[in-house]
Amino acid sequence: VQLQASGGGWVQAGGSLRLSCITPERTFSSYDMGWFRQAPGKEREFVAAIDWAGGTTLYADSVKGRFTISRVNAKNTVFLQMNSLKPEDTAVYYCAAGRIGRPGGTSAEYNYWGQGTQVTVSS
């Protein structure tokens, strides 16, 4: 499964960005999707996940109330809307796909990864 993430960039604290992850995979609707991030010198961490149908979501405590994950299966796309961004949100953001049966919160549950998109939040 090829995943292409986009939408990253530079933003001031308090601003918003929307990340997108698209795939040409026709079976996209059968995959649970997740977003992870990795800051310099830190391990990759979970951000948000959504089940294959878009009915169940999961968020890291650090982004609850600020980030929203969604998907449009007809467009083979998953989104991450990021509001009220903080400098500590600065990282490379990765989308991931896996057949888990629920939103997965650990990287080990996902089989396929996109290339990452850089998000930089200045104070």
C-alpha positions in Angstrom: 0.0 0.0 0.0 1.5 3.3 -1.1 0.7 6.3 1.1 1.4 9.9 0.2 1.3 12.5 3.0 1.1 16.2 2.4 0.0 19.5 3.9 2.8 20.1 6.3 4.5 23.5 6.6 5.4 26.3 8.8 2.9 28.0 11.1 2.9 30.2 14.1 1.7 29.0 17.5 -2.0 29.0 17.6 -2.4 28.4 13.9 -3.8 25.5 12.0 -2.8 23.0 9.3 -4.6 20.2 7.6 -2.6 17.1 6.7 -3.8 14.7 4.0 -2.7 11.2 3.2 -3.9 9.6 -0.1 -3.4 6.2 -1.6 -4.2 4.7 -5.0 -5.0 1.5 -3.2 -8.6 0.4 -4.2 -9.0 -1.4 -0.8 -8.3 1.7 1.2 -11.7 1.4 2.9 -10.6 -1.8 4.5 -7.7 -0.3 6.3 -7.6 1.4 9.7 -5.5 4.5 9.5 -3.2 6.3 11.9 -1.1 9.4 12.2 2.2 9.4 14.0 4.9 12.0 14.5 8.6 12.1 15.2 10.5 15.1 16.6 14.3 15.4 16.3 16.0 13.2 18.8 12.7 11.6 19.9 11.0 8.3 19.2 8.0 8.1 16.9 4.8 8.7 18.8 1.1 8.1 18.2 -1.1 11.1 17.3 -4.5 9.9 16.1 -6.2 6.9 14.5 -9.5 6.1 12.8 -11.1 2.8 12.0 -11.9 1.6 8.5 -15.4 2.9 8.5 -14.6 6.3 10.0 -16.9 5.6 13.0 -14.3 5.3 15.8 -11.4 7.5 16.5 -8.5 7.5 19.0 -6.3 10.4 20.1 -3.2 10.9 22.1 -3.8 12.9 25.2 -1.5 15.6 24.0 -3.7 16.4 21.0 -7.2 15.8 22.3 -9.5 18.7 21.6 -7.0 20.2 19.1 -6.6 17.6 16.4 -9.3 15.8 14.4 -8.8 12.8 12.2 -11.3 12.0 9.5 -11.4 10.0 6.2 -13.2 10.0 2.9 -13.1 6.5 1.6 -14.5 7.5 -1.8 -11.4 9.6 -2.2 -9.0 7.2 -0.6 -7.9 10.0 1.7 -7.4 10.4 5.5 -7.1 13.9 7.0 -5.6 15.3 10.2 -6.9 18.7 11.1 -4.6 20.4 13.5 -5.8 23.5 15.4 -4.3 25.5 18.2 -0.8 24.3 17.2 2.0 24.5 19.7 5.8 24.5 19.3 5.9 21.0 20.8 3.8 19.8 17.8 6.8 20.3 15.6 7.7 17.0 14.0 7.6 14.9 10.9 4.1 13.5 10.6 3.5 10.1 9.1 0.4 8.4 8.0 0.1 4.6 8.4 -2.3 1.9 7.3 -3.2 -1.5 8.8 -5.9 -4.0 9.1 -6.4 -3.9 12.8 -10.2 -3.9 13.3 -10.1 -0.8 15.4 -8.1 2.4 15.6 -4.6 1.3 16.6 -2.5 3.3 19.0 0.9 1.7 18.5 3.2 1.8 15.4 3.6 -2.0 15.6 0.0 -2.4 14.5 0.5 -0.8 11.2 2.0 -2.4 8.1 2.3 0.5 5.7 3.8 3.9 6.1 3.9 7.1 4.1 7.0 9.2 3.7 6.2 11.9 6.2 5.5 15.6 6.0 7.3 18.2 8.1 5.2 20.4 10.5 7.0 23.3 12.1 5.3 25.5 14.7 7.1 28.7 15.8 6.5 30.4 19.1 
